[in-house]
Amino acid sequence: MGDRADENVKRVFYGVGKWIYLIDALDDIDKDLKKKNFNPFVSSYPEVKGKQSFIAEHKSDLEFLFGSVLYEIANGAQSVSYAFNHDLTDNILARGLMGNTKRIMECESCRKTTKS
């Protein structure tokens, strides 16, 4: 977007970047524990034994964290001036990110799924 990116656009993209980093870290807890890779949640909560137990024990903190990040994104997106695809962008930012947060918080990515 270059010089057309105002503070609201920057805030949206910063928030999306933060969401990607955090949701990936949450989803990768088991893998990072096994491989001894850095993970911000494991670093902050050294007693972590696995993803499912971590989510169960810290659900309200995680809901607050992701809720705050998603609010930041939504708040910034409301102030962005769109030339086109406003509905598509809103759908991705509001429903897509929230849906994926819920899916990972419910450990659906932990389960193997098959396509019919």
Jmol script that loads the backbone (N, CA, C; Angstrom):
load data "model"
ATOM      1  N   MET A   1       0.821  -1.187   0.000  1.00  0.00           N
ATOM      2  CA  MET A   1       0.000   0.000   0.000  1.00  0.00           C
ATOM      3  C   MET A   1       0.865   1.251   0.000  1.00  0.00           C
ATOM      4  N   GLY A   2       2.105   1.074   0.400  1.00  0.00           N
ATOM      5  CA  GLY A   2       3.061   2.175   0.312  1.00  0.00           C
ATOM      6  C   GLY A   2       2.617   3.440   0.998  1.00  0.00           C
ATOM      7  N   ASP A   3       2.694   4.550   0.277  1.00  0.00           N
ATOM      8  CA  ASP A   3       2.384   5.853   0.858  1.00  0.00           C
ATOM      9  C   ASP A   3       0.882   6.052   1.072  1.00  0.00           C
ATOM     10  N   ARG A   4       0.049   5.130   0.609  1.00  0.00           N
ATOM     11  CA  ARG A   4      -1.392   5.233   0.852  1.00  0.00           C
ATOM     12  C   ARG A   4      -1.795   4.633   2.193  1.00  0.00           C
ATOM     13  N   ALA A   5      -0.879   3.953   2.860  1.00  0.00           N
ATOM     14  CA  ALA A   5      -1.183   3.322   4.139  1.00  0.00           C
ATOM     15  C   ALA A   5      -1.157   4.361   5.250  1.00  0.00           C
ATOM     16  N   ASP A   6      -2.324   4.616   5.829  1.00  0.00           N
ATOM     17  CA  ASP A   6      -2.383   5.552   6.948  1.00  0.00           C
ATOM     18  C   ASP A   6      -2.222   4.779   8.263  1.00  0.00           C
ATOM     19  N   GLU A   7      -2.346   5.470   9.363  1.00  0.00           N
ATOM     20  CA  GLU A   7      -2.150   4.843  10.676  1.00  0.00           C
ATOM     21  C   GLU A   7      -3.149   3.715  10.931  1.00  0.00           C
ATOM     22  N   ASN A   8      -4.374   3.858  10.447  1.00  0.00           N
ATOM     23  CA  ASN A   8      -5.372   2.807  10.653  1.00  0.00           C
ATOM     24  C   ASN A   8      -4.998   1.528   9.913  1.00  0.00           C
ATOM     25  N   VAL A   9      -4.528   1.660   8.688  1.00  0.00           N
ATOM     26  CA  VAL A   9      -4.091   0.495   7.914  1.00  0.00           C
ATOM     27  C   VAL A   9      -2.904  -0.164   8.611  1.00  0.00           C
ATOM     28  N   LYS A  10      -1.966   0.634   9.056  1.00  0.00           N
ATOM     29  CA  LYS A  10      -0.799   0.095   9.762  1.00  0.00           C
ATOM     30  C   LYS A  10      -1.223  -0.624  11.037  1.00  0.00           C
ATOM     31  N   ARG A  11      -2.204  -0.064  11.746  1.00  0.00           N
ATOM     32  CA  ARG A  11      -2.691  -0.680  12.982  1.00  0.00           C
ATOM     33  C   ARG A  11      -3.353  -2.030  12.687  1.00  0.00           C
ATOM     34  N   VAL A  12      -4.123  -2.096  11.602  1.00  0.00           N
ATOM     35  CA  VAL A  12      -4.767  -3.355  11.218  1.00  0.00           C
ATOM     36  C   VAL A  12      -3.709  -4.409  10.904  1.00  0.00           C
ATOM     37  N   PHE A  13      -2.745  -4.057  10.077  1.00  0.00           N
ATOM     38  CA  PHE A  13      -1.725  -5.035   9.696  1.00  0.00           C
ATOM     39  C   PHE A  13      -0.826  -5.416  10.872  1.00  0.00           C
ATOM     40  N   TYR A  14      -0.551  -4.486  11.760  1.00  0.00           N
ATOM     41  CA  TYR A  14       0.210  -4.814  12.967  1.00  0.00           C
ATOM     42  C   TYR A  14      -0.578  -5.816  13.811  1.00  0.00           C
ATOM     43  N   GLY A  15      -1.873  -5.561  13.961  1.00  0.00           N
ATOM     44  CA  GLY A  15      -2.726  -6.468  14.730  1.00  0.00           C
ATOM     45  C   GLY A  15      -2.817  -7.847  14.101  1.00  0.00           C
ATOM     46  N   VAL A  16      -2.947  -7.909  12.782  1.00  0.00           N
ATOM     47  CA  VAL A  16      -3.003  -9.199  12.091  1.00  0.00           C
ATOM     48  C   VAL A  16      -1.675  -9.943  12.276  1.00  0.00           C
ATOM     49  N   GLY A  17      -0.574  -9.241  12.189  1.00  0.00           N
ATOM     50  CA  GLY A  17       0.731  -9.863  12.419  1.00  0.00           C
ATOM     51  C   GLY A  17       0.853 -10.406  13.833  1.00  0.00           C
ATOM     52  N   LYS A  18       0.372  -9.634  14.795  1.00  0.00           N
ATOM     53  CA  LYS A  18       0.397 -10.077  16.193  1.00  0.00           C
ATOM     54  C   LYS A  18      -0.478 -11.318  16.366  1.00  0.00           C
ATOM     55  N   TRP A  19      -1.671 -11.294  15.755  1.00  0.00           N
ATOM     56  CA  TRP A  19      -2.584 -12.435  15.847  1.00  0.00           C
ATOM     57  C   TRP A  19      -1.932 -13.686  15.250  1.00  0.00           C
ATOM     58  N   ILE A  20      -1.322 -13.554  14.077  1.00  0.00           N
ATOM     59  CA  ILE A  20      -0.676 -14.699  13.422  1.00  0.00           C
ATOM     60  C   ILE A  20       0.423 -15.276  14.315  1.00  0.00           C
ATOM     61  N   TYR A  21       1.247 -14.415  14.876  1.00  0.00           N
ATOM     62  CA  TYR A  21       2.340 -14.864  15.741  1.00  0.00           C
ATOM     63  C   TYR A  21       1.797 -15.625  16.952  1.00  0.00           C
ATOM     64  N   LEU A  22       0.791 -15.045  17.610  1.00  0.00           N
ATOM     65  CA  LEU A  22       0.260 -15.652  18.830  1.00  0.00           C
ATOM     66  C   LEU A  22      -0.538 -16.922  18.556  1.00  0.00           C
ATOM     67  N   ILE A  23      -1.365 -16.920  17.516  1.00  0.00           N
ATOM     68  CA  ILE A  23      -2.183 -18.108  17.246  1.00  0.00           C
ATOM     69  C   ILE A  23      -1.298 -19.262  16.779  1.00  0.00           C
ATOM     70  N   ASP A  24      -0.258 -18.961  16.031  1.00  0.00           N
ATOM     71  CA  ASP A  24       0.687 -19.992  15.608  1.00  0.00           C
ATOM     72  C   ASP A  24       1.433 -20.552  16.812  1.00  0.00           C
ATOM     73  N   ALA A  25       1.833 -19.681  17.726  1.00  0.00           N
ATOM     74  CA  ALA A  25       2.529 -20.135  18.935  1.00  0.00           C
ATOM     75  C   ALA A  25       1.618 -21.025  19.777  1.00  0.00           C
ATOM     76  N   LEU A  26       0.359 -20.644  19.904  1.00  0.00           N
ATOM     77  CA  LEU A  26      -0.586 -21.457  20.666  1.00  0.00           C
ATOM     78  C   LEU A  26      -0.781 -22.819  19.998  1.00  0.00           C
ATOM     79  N   ASP A  27      -0.956 -22.814  18.706  1.00  0.00           N
ATOM     80  CA  ASP A  27      -1.179 -24.055  17.964  1.00  0.00           C
ATOM     81  C   ASP A  27       0.052 -24.960  17.987  1.00  0.00           C
ATOM     82  N   ASP A  28       1.235 -24.389  18.105  1.00  0.00           N
ATOM     83  CA  ASP A  28       2.488 -25.153  18.048  1.00  0.00           C
ATOM     84  C   ASP A  28       3.053 -25.550  19.410  1.00  0.00           C
ATOM     85  N   ILE A  29       2.318 -25.347  20.489  1.00  0.00           N
ATOM     86  CA  ILE A  29       2.865 -25.630  21.823  1.00  0.00           C
ATOM     87  C   ILE A  29       3.418 -27.051  21.913  1.00  0.00           C
ATOM     88  N   ASP A  30       2.633 -28.042  21.517  1.00  0.00           N
ATOM     89  CA  ASP A  30       3.101 -29.435  21.636  1.00  0.00           C
ATOM     90  C   ASP A  30       4.365 -29.680  20.817  1.00  0.00           C
ATOM     91  N   LYS A  31       4.365 -29.196  19.581  1.00  0.00           N
ATOM     92  CA  LYS A  31       5.528 -29.377  18.701  1.00  0.00           C
ATOM     93  C   LYS A  31       6.755 -28.668  19.282  1.00  0.00           C
ATOM     94  N   ASP A  32       6.565 -27.441  19.779  1.00  0.00           N
ATOM     95  CA  ASP A  32       7.692 -26.682  20.320  1.00  0.00           C
ATOM     96  C   ASP A  32       8.235 -27.305  21.601  1.00  0.00           C
ATOM     97  N   LEU A  33       7.356 -27.847  22.437  1.00  0.00           N
ATOM     98  CA  LEU A  33       7.825 -28.545  23.636  1.00  0.00           C
ATOM     99  C   LEU A  33       8.667 -29.761  23.247  1.00  0.00           C
ATOM    100  N   LYS A  34       8.179 -30.530  22.288  1.00  0.00           N
ATOM    101  CA  LYS A  34       8.872 -31.745  21.856  1.00  0.00           C
ATOM    102  C   LYS A  34      10.240 -31.427  21.260  1.00  0.00           C
ATOM    103  N   LYS A  35      10.295 -30.401  20.420  1.00  0.00           N
ATOM    104  CA  LYS A  35      11.541 -30.056  19.730  1.00  0.00           C
ATOM    105  C   LYS A  35      12.392 -29.052  20.503  1.00  0.00           C
ATOM    106  N   LYS A  36      11.888 -28.606  21.657  1.00  0.00           N
ATOM    107  CA  LYS A  36      12.568 -27.611  22.489  1.00  0.00           C
ATOM    108  C   LYS A  36      12.806 -26.299  21.737  1.00  0.00           C
ATOM    109  N   ASN A  37      11.835 -25.934  20.892  1.00  0.00           N
ATOM    110  CA  ASN A  37      11.877 -24.655  20.181  1.00  0.00           C
ATOM    111  C   ASN A  37      11.308 -23.558  21.066  1.00  0.00           C
ATOM    112  N   PHE A  38      11.684 -22.320  20.776  1.00  0.00           N
ATOM    113  CA  PHE A  38      11.128 -21.196  21.522  1.00  0.00           C
ATOM    114  C   PHE A  38       9.639 -21.084  21.232  1.00  0.00           C
ATOM    115  N   ASN A  39       8.889 -20.801  22.285  1.00  0.00           N
ATOM    116  CA  ASN A  39       7.466 -20.527  22.175  1.00  0.00           C
ATOM    117  C   ASN A  39       7.144 -19.503  23.256  1.00  0.00           C
ATOM    118  N   PRO A  40       6.513 -18.378  22.904  1.00  0.00           N
ATOM    119  CA  PRO A  40       6.264 -17.341  23.907  1.00  0.00           C
ATOM    120  C   PRO A  40       5.374 -17.809  25.057  1.00  0.00           C
ATOM    121  N   PHE A  41       4.454 -18.724  24.805  1.00  0.00           N
ATOM    122  CA  PHE A  41       3.598 -19.221  25.882  1.00  0.00           C
ATOM    123  C   PHE A  41       4.377 -20.134  26.818  1.00  0.00           C
ATOM    124  N   VAL A  42       5.219 -20.985  26.266  1.00  0.00           N
ATOM    125  CA  VAL A  42       6.050 -21.869  27.085  1.00  0.00           C
ATOM    126  C   VAL A  42       7.062 -21.047  27.870  1.00  0.00           C
ATOM    127  N   SER A  43       7.596 -20.014  27.251  1.00  0.00           N
ATOM    128  CA  SER A  43       8.551 -19.141  27.927  1.00  0.00           C
ATOM    129  C   SER A  43       7.899 -18.390  29.089  1.00  0.00           C
ATOM    130  N   SER A  44       6.665 -17.966  28.896  1.00  0.00           N
ATOM    131  CA  SER A  44       5.951 -17.211  29.933  1.00  0.00           C
ATOM    132  C   SER A  44       5.365 -18.113  31.013  1.00  0.00           C
ATOM    133  N   TYR A  45       5.052 -19.338  30.651  1.00  0.00           N
ATOM    134  CA  TYR A  45       4.454 -20.305  31.581  1.00  0.00           C
ATOM    135  C   TYR A  45       5.276 -21.591  31.532  1.00  0.00           C
ATOM    136  N   PRO A  46       6.413 -21.638  32.232  1.00  0.00           N
ATOM    137  CA  PRO A  46       7.315 -22.798  32.134  1.00  0.00           C
ATOM    138  C   PRO A  46       6.690 -24.125  32.579  1.00  0.00           C
ATOM    139  N   GLU A  47       5.587 -24.069  33.308  1.00  0.00           N
ATOM    140  CA  GLU A  47       4.940 -25.294  33.779  1.00  0.00           C
ATOM    141  C   GLU A  47       4.081 -25.966  32.703  1.00  0.00           C
ATOM    142  N   VAL A  48       4.033 -25.401  31.512  1.00  0.00           N
ATOM    143  CA  VAL A  48       3.209 -25.932  30.422  1.00  0.00           C
ATOM    144  C   VAL A  48       3.602 -27.374  30.116  1.00  0.00           C
ATOM    145  N   LYS A  49       2.599 -28.249  30.070  1.00  0.00           N
ATOM    146  CA  LYS A  49       2.833 -29.664  29.744  1.00  0.00           C
ATOM    147  C   LYS A  49       2.341 -30.008  28.344  1.00  0.00           C
ATOM    148  N   GLY A  50       1.411 -29.218  27.829  1.00  0.00           N
ATOM    149  CA  GLY A  50       0.864 -29.475  26.500  1.00  0.00           C
ATOM    150  C   GLY A  50      -0.185 -28.440  26.153  1.00  0.00           C
ATOM    151  N   LYS A  51      -0.553 -28.421  24.895  1.00  0.00           N
ATOM    152  CA  LYS A  51      -1.495 -27.418  24.392  1.00  0.00           C
ATOM    153  C   LYS A  51      -2.862 -27.516  25.065  1.00  0.00           C
ATOM    154  N   GLN A  52      -3.438 -28.708  25.099  1.00  0.00           N
ATOM    155  CA  GLN A  52      -4.781 -28.846  25.649  1.00  0.00           C
ATOM    156  C   GLN A  52      -4.841 -28.441  27.114  1.00  0.00           C
ATOM    157  N   SER A  53      -3.889 -28.886  27.904  1.00  0.00           N
ATOM    158  CA  SER A  53      -3.904 -28.534  29.326  1.00  0.00           C
ATOM    159  C   SER A  53      -3.618 -27.049  29.524  1.00  0.00           C
ATOM    160  N   PHE A  54      -2.744 -26.487  28.687  1.00  0.00           N
ATOM    161  CA  PHE A  54      -2.453 -25.050  28.784  1.00  0.00           C
ATOM    162  C   PHE A  54      -3.709 -24.233  28.507  1.00  0.00           C
ATOM    163  N   ILE A  55      -4.425 -24.586  27.445  1.00  0.00           N
ATOM    164  CA  ILE A  55      -5.651 -23.857  27.109  1.00  0.00           C
ATOM    165  C   ILE A  55      -6.674 -24.009  28.230  1.00  0.00           C
ATOM    166  N   ALA A  56      -6.821 -25.209  28.757  1.00  0.00           N
ATOM    167  CA  ALA A  56      -7.785 -25.437  29.837  1.00  0.00           C
ATOM    168  C   ALA A  56      -7.441 -24.606  31.077  1.00  0.00           C
ATOM    169  N   GLU A  57      -6.168 -24.542  31.421  1.00  0.00           N
ATOM    170  CA  GLU A  57      -5.740 -23.831  32.627  1.00  0.00           C
ATOM    171  C   GLU A  57      -5.737 -22.313  32.463  1.00  0.00           C
ATOM    172  N   HIS A  58      -5.556 -21.826  31.248  1.00  0.00           N
ATOM    173  CA  HIS A  58      -5.407 -20.384  31.015  1.00  0.00           C
ATOM    174  C   HIS A  58      -6.438 -19.841  30.028  1.00  0.00           C
ATOM    175  N   LYS A  59      -7.583 -20.502  29.965  1.00  0.00           N
ATOM    176  CA  LYS A  59      -8.598 -20.141  28.971  1.00  0.00           C
ATOM    177  C   LYS A  59      -9.028 -18.680  29.077  1.00  0.00           C
ATOM    178  N   SER A  60      -9.291 -18.197  30.276  1.00  0.00           N
ATOM    179  CA  SER A  60      -9.765 -16.806  30.404  1.00  0.00           C
ATOM    180  C   SER A  60      -8.677 -15.814  29.998  1.00  0.00           C
ATOM    181  N   ASP A  61      -7.419 -16.099  30.324  1.00  0.00           N
ATOM    182  CA  ASP A  61      -6.319 -15.224  29.898  1.00  0.00           C
ATOM    183  C   ASP A  61      -6.180 -15.219  28.377  1.00  0.00           C
ATOM    184  N   LEU A  62      -6.296 -16.391  27.775  1.00  0.00           N
ATOM    185  CA  LEU A  62      -6.183 -16.492  26.317  1.00  0.00           C
ATOM    186  C   LEU A  62      -7.353 -15.803  25.619  1.00  0.00           C
ATOM    187  N   GLU A  63      -8.552 -15.960  26.169  1.00  0.00           N
ATOM    188  CA  GLU A  63      -9.715 -15.279  25.592  1.00  0.00           C
ATOM    189  C   GLU A  63      -9.540 -13.766  25.668  1.00  0.00           C
ATOM    190  N   PHE A  64      -9.005 -13.285  26.779  1.00  0.00           N
ATOM    191  CA  PHE A  64      -8.754 -11.847  26.912  1.00  0.00           C
ATOM    192  C   PHE A  64      -7.692 -11.394  25.915  1.00  0.00           C
ATOM    193  N   LEU A  65      -6.605 -12.148  25.814  1.00  0.00           N
ATOM    194  CA  LEU A  65      -5.512 -11.808  24.904  1.00  0.00           C
ATOM    195  C   LEU A  65      -6.003 -11.743  23.460  1.00  0.00           C
ATOM    196  N   PHE A  66      -6.632 -12.811  22.999  1.00  0.00           N
ATOM    197  CA  PHE A  66      -7.082 -12.833  21.606  1.00  0.00           C
ATOM    198  C   PHE A  66      -8.244 -11.874  21.378  1.00  0.00           C
ATOM    199  N   GLY A  67      -9.100 -11.717  22.366  1.00  0.00           N
ATOM    200  CA  GLY A  67     -10.178 -10.733  22.248  1.00  0.00           C
ATOM    201  C   GLY A  67      -9.635  -9.326  22.089  1.00  0.00           C
ATOM    202  N   SER A  68      -8.592  -8.998  22.829  1.00  0.00           N
ATOM    203  CA  SER A  68      -7.966  -7.670  22.732  1.00  0.00           C
ATOM    204  C   SER A  68      -7.332  -7.454  21.365  1.00  0.00           C
ATOM    205  N   VAL A  69      -6.637  -8.465  20.872  1.00  0.00           N
ATOM    206  CA  VAL A  69      -5.996  -8.359  19.558  1.00  0.00           C
ATOM    207  C   VAL A  69      -7.056  -8.219  18.470  1.00  0.00           C
ATOM    208  N   LEU A  70      -8.108  -9.030  18.532  1.00  0.00           N
ATOM    209  CA  LEU A  70      -9.169  -8.964  17.525  1.00  0.00           C
ATOM    210  C   LEU A  70      -9.918  -7.632  17.593  1.00  0.00           C
ATOM    211  N   TYR A  71     -10.095  -7.100  18.795  1.00  0.00           N
ATOM    212  CA  TYR A  71     -10.730  -5.786  18.941  1.00  0.00           C
ATOM    213  C   TYR A  71      -9.866  -4.703  18.293  1.00  0.00           C
ATOM    214  N   GLU A  72      -8.562  -4.773  18.530  1.00  0.00           N
ATOM    215  CA  GLU A  72      -7.618  -3.830  17.922  1.00  0.00           C
ATOM    216  C   GLU A  72      -7.739  -3.841  16.397  1.00  0.00           C
ATOM    217  N   ILE A  73      -7.796  -5.040  15.845  1.00  0.00           N
ATOM    218  CA  ILE A  73      -7.910  -5.193  14.394  1.00  0.00           C
ATOM    219  C   ILE A  73      -9.235  -4.622  13.902  1.00  0.00           C
ATOM    220  N   ALA A  74     -10.331  -5.002  14.546  1.00  0.00           N
ATOM    221  CA  ALA A  74     -11.659  -4.539  14.127  1.00  0.00           C
ATOM    222  C   ALA A  74     -11.784  -3.033  14.253  1.00  0.00           C
ATOM    223  N   ASN A  75     -11.261  -2.487  15.322  1.00  0.00           N
ATOM    224  CA  ASN A  75     -11.324  -1.043  15.549  1.00  0.00           C
ATOM    225  C   ASN A  75     -10.553  -0.291  14.464  1.00  0.00           C
ATOM    226  N   GLY A  76      -9.385  -0.782  14.120  1.00  0.00           N
ATOM    227  CA  GLY A  76      -8.603  -0.153  13.061  1.00  0.00           C
ATOM    228  C   GLY A  76      -9.266  -0.299  11.708  1.00  0.00           C
ATOM    229  N   ALA A  77      -9.851  -1.478  11.448  1.00  0.00           N
ATOM    230  CA  ALA A  77     -10.475  -1.743  10.147  1.00  0.00           C
ATOM    231  C   ALA A  77     -11.691  -0.857   9.900  1.00  0.00           C
ATOM    232  N   GLN A  78     -12.397  -0.482  10.963  1.00  0.00           N
ATOM    233  CA  GLN A  78     -13.567   0.393  10.809  1.00  0.00           C
ATOM    234  C   GLN A  78     -13.178   1.767  10.288  1.00  0.00           C
ATOM    235  N   SER A  79     -11.970   2.174  10.555  1.00  0.00           N
ATOM    236  CA  SER A  79     -11.518   3.511  10.168  1.00  0.00           C
ATOM    237  C   SER A  79     -10.774   3.541   8.837  1.00  0.00           C
ATOM    238  N   VAL A  80     -10.603   2.376   8.220  1.00  0.00           N
ATOM    239  CA  VAL A  80      -9.889   2.309   6.945  1.00  0.00           C
ATOM    240  C   VAL A  80     -10.840   2.680   5.810  1.00  0.00           C
ATOM    241  N   SER A  81     -10.334   3.452   4.874  1.00  0.00           N
ATOM    242  CA  SER A  81     -11.100   3.816   3.683  1.00  0.00           C
ATOM    243  C   SER A  81     -10.802   2.793   2.590  1.00  0.00           C
ATOM    244  N   TYR A  82     -11.821   2.050   2.181  1.00  0.00           N
ATOM    245  CA  TYR A  82     -11.660   0.977   1.198  1.00  0.00           C
ATOM    246  C   TYR A  82     -12.047   1.461  -0.193  1.00  0.00           C
ATOM    247  N   ALA A  83     -11.252   1.094  -1.191  1.00  0.00           N
ATOM    248  CA  ALA A  83     -11.593   1.394  -2.581  1.00  0.00           C
ATOM    249  C   ALA A  83     -12.511   0.302  -3.134  1.00  0.00           C
ATOM    250  N   PHE A  84     -12.341  -0.937  -2.659  1.00  0.00           N
ATOM    251  CA  PHE A  84     -13.173  -2.070  -3.084  1.00  0.00           C
ATOM    252  C   PHE A  84     -12.980  -3.214  -2.103  1.00  0.00           C
ATOM    253  N   ASN A  85     -13.789  -4.244  -2.218  1.00  0.00           N
ATOM    254  CA  ASN A  85     -13.712  -5.459  -1.396  1.00  0.00           C
ATOM    255  C   ASN A  85     -13.863  -5.216   0.102  1.00  0.00           C
ATOM    256  N   HIS A  86     -14.616  -4.208   0.470  1.00  0.00           N
ATOM    257  CA  HIS A  86     -14.828  -3.908   1.884  1.00  0.00           C
ATOM    258  C   HIS A  86     -15.476  -5.088   2.610  1.00  0.00           C
ATOM    259  N   ASP A  87     -16.510  -5.687   2.006  1.00  0.00           N
ATOM    260  CA  ASP A  87     -17.208  -6.808   2.639  1.00  0.00           C
ATOM    261  C   ASP A  87     -16.302  -8.024   2.799  1.00  0.00           C
ATOM    262  N   LEU A  88     -15.517  -8.305   1.784  1.00  0.00           N
ATOM    263  CA  LEU A  88     -14.595  -9.434   1.838  1.00  0.00           C
ATOM    264  C   LEU A  88     -13.564  -9.231   2.949  1.00  0.00           C
ATOM    265  N   THR A  89     -13.008  -8.046   3.005  1.00  0.00           N
ATOM    266  CA  THR A  89     -12.011  -7.734   4.032  1.00  0.00           C
ATOM    267  C   THR A  89     -12.623  -7.835   5.424  1.00  0.00           C
ATOM    268  N   ASP A  90     -13.812  -7.274   5.602  1.00  0.00           N
ATOM    269  CA  ASP A  90     -14.494  -7.371   6.895  1.00  0.00           C
ATOM    270  C   ASP A  90     -14.756  -8.821   7.281  1.00  0.00           C
ATOM    271  N   ASN A  91     -15.174  -9.626   6.316  1.00  0.00           N
ATOM    272  CA  ASN A  91     -15.454 -11.030   6.581  1.00  0.00           C
ATOM    273  C   ASN A  91     -14.198 -11.758   7.059  1.00  0.00           C
ATOM    274  N   ILE A  92     -13.087 -11.513   6.401  1.00  0.00           N
ATOM    275  CA  ILE A  92     -11.827 -12.150   6.793  1.00  0.00           C
ATOM    276  C   ILE A  92     -11.400 -11.686   8.181  1.00  0.00           C
ATOM    277  N   LEU A  93     -11.420 -10.372   8.398  1.00  0.00           N
ATOM    278  CA  LEU A  93     -10.929  -9.829   9.666  1.00  0.00           C
ATOM    279  C   LEU A  93     -11.852 -10.156  10.834  1.00  0.00           C
ATOM    280  N   ALA A  94     -13.150 -10.130  10.616  1.00  0.00           N
ATOM    281  CA  ALA A  94     -14.078 -10.366  11.720  1.00  0.00           C
ATOM    282  C   ALA A  94     -14.367 -11.856  11.910  1.00  0.00           C
ATOM    283  N   ARG A  95     -14.836 -12.496  10.876  1.00  0.00           N
ATOM    284  CA  ARG A  95     -15.255 -13.896  11.014  1.00  0.00           C
ATOM    285  C   ARG A  95     -14.104 -14.884  10.873  1.00  0.00           C
ATOM    286  N   GLY A  96     -13.229 -14.640   9.925  1.00  0.00           N
ATOM    287  CA  GLY A  96     -12.140 -15.586   9.675  1.00  0.00           C
ATOM    288  C   GLY A  96     -11.177 -15.713  10.840  1.00  0.00           C
ATOM    289  N   LEU A  97     -10.714 -14.587  11.335  1.00  0.00           N
ATOM    290  CA  LEU A  97      -9.761 -14.630  12.450  1.00  0.00           C
ATOM    291  C   LEU A  97     -10.422 -15.171  13.710  1.00  0.00           C
ATOM    292  N   MET A  98     -11.657 -14.735  13.975  1.00  0.00           N
ATOM    293  CA  MET A  98     -12.370 -15.212  15.159  1.00  0.00           C
ATOM    294  C   MET A  98     -12.639 -16.713  15.055  1.00  0.00           C
ATOM    295  N   GLY A  99     -13.059 -17.164  13.883  1.00  0.00           N
ATOM    296  CA  GLY A  99     -13.333 -18.590  13.694  1.00  0.00           C
ATOM    297  C   GLY A  99     -12.096 -19.451  13.870  1.00  0.00           C
ATOM    298  N   ASN A 100     -10.984 -18.999  13.351  1.00  0.00           N
ATOM    299  CA  ASN A 100      -9.741 -19.754  13.513  1.00  0.00           C
ATOM    300  C   ASN A 100      -9.244 -19.719  14.945  1.00  0.00           C
ATOM    301  N   THR A 101      -9.451 -18.607  15.626  1.00  0.00           N
ATOM    302  CA  THR A 101      -9.089 -18.541  17.047  1.00  0.00           C
ATOM    303  C   THR A 101      -9.896 -19.570  17.825  1.00  0.00           C
ATOM    304  N   LYS A 102     -11.194 -19.604  17.578  1.00  0.00           N
ATOM    305  CA  LYS A 102     -12.069 -20.562  18.267  1.00  0.00           C
ATOM    306  C   LYS A 102     -11.656 -21.995  17.946  1.00  0.00           C
ATOM    307  N   ARG A 103     -11.383 -22.276  16.683  1.00  0.00           N
ATOM    308  CA  ARG A 103     -10.996 -23.628  16.258  1.00  0.00           C
ATOM    309  C   ARG A 103      -9.729 -24.089  16.982  1.00  0.00           C
ATOM    310  N   ILE A 104      -8.754 -23.228  17.074  1.00  0.00           N
ATOM    311  CA  ILE A 104      -7.494 -23.598  17.726  1.00  0.00           C
ATOM    312  C   ILE A 104      -7.657 -23.671  19.236  1.00  0.00           C
ATOM    313  N   MET A 105      -8.452 -22.766  19.804  1.00  0.00           N
ATOM    314  CA  MET A 105      -8.700 -22.811  21.254  1.00  0.00           C
ATOM    315  C   MET A 105      -9.456 -24.082  21.646  1.00  0.00           C
ATOM    316  N   GLU A 106     -10.255 -24.606  20.732  1.00  0.00           N
ATOM    317  CA  GLU A 106     -10.995 -25.841  21.009  1.00  0.00           C
ATOM    318  C   GLU A 106     -10.207 -27.074  20.588  1.00  0.00           C
ATOM    319  N   CYS A 107      -8.959 -26.871  20.216  1.00  0.00           N
ATOM    320  CA  CYS A 107      -8.036 -27.945  19.822  1.00  0.00           C
ATOM    321  C   CYS A 107      -8.532 -28.740  18.630  1.00  0.00           C
ATOM    322  N   GLU A 108      -9.326 -28.121  17.762  1.00  0.00           N
ATOM    323  CA  GLU A 108      -9.782 -28.829  16.570  1.00  0.00           C
ATOM    324  C   GLU A 108      -8.620 -29.135  15.641  1.00  0.00           C
ATOM    325  N   SER A 109      -7.590 -28.297  15.657  1.00  0.00           N
ATOM    326  CA  SER A 109      -6.442 -28.578  14.799  1.00  0.00           C
ATOM    327  C   SER A 109      -5.645 -29.762  15.332  1.00  0.00           C
ATOM    328  N   CYS A 110      -5.915 -30.168  16.576  1.00  0.00           N
ATOM    329  CA  CYS A 110      -5.236 -31.328  17.149  1.00  0.00           C
ATOM    330  C   CYS A 110      -5.820 -32.626  16.605  1.00  0.00           C
ATOM    331  N   ARG A 111      -7.090 -32.572  16.211  1.00  0.00           N
ATOM    332  CA  ARG A 111      -7.775 -33.763  15.731  1.00  0.00           C
ATOM    333  C   ARG A 111      -7.518 -33.954  14.245  1.00  0.00           C
ATOM    334  N   LYS A 112      -7.384 -35.187  13.844  1.00  0.00           N
ATOM    335  CA  LYS A 112      -7.234 -35.474  12.417  1.00  0.00           C
ATOM    336  C   LYS A 112      -8.617 -35.442  11.790  1.00  0.00           C
ATOM    337  N   THR A 113      -8.731 -34.712  10.697  1.00  0.00           N
ATOM    338  CA  THR A 113     -10.001 -34.660   9.988  1.00  0.00           C
ATOM    339  C   THR A 113      -9.799 -35.200   8.583  1.00  0.00           C
ATOM    340  N   THR A 114     -10.830 -35.822   8.075  1.00  0.00           N
ATOM    341  CA  THR A 114     -10.777 -36.326   6.710  1.00  0.00           C
ATOM    342  C   THR A 114     -11.881 -35.679   5.913  1.00  0.00           C
ATOM    343  N   LYS A 115     -11.583 -35.421   4.652  1.00  0.00           N
ATOM    344  CA  LYS A 115     -12.583 -34.838   3.765  1.00  0.00           C
ATOM    345  C   LYS A 115     -13.421 -35.960   3.179  1.00  0.00           C
ATOM    346  N   SER A 116     -14.714 -35.711   3.083  1.00  0.00           N
ATOM    347  CA  SER A 116     -15.621 -36.712   2.502  1.00  0.00           C
ATOM    348  C   SER A 116     -15.642 -36.607   1.009  1.00  0.00           C
TER     349      SER A 116
END
end "model"
wireframe off; spacefill off
backbone 0.3
color backbone group
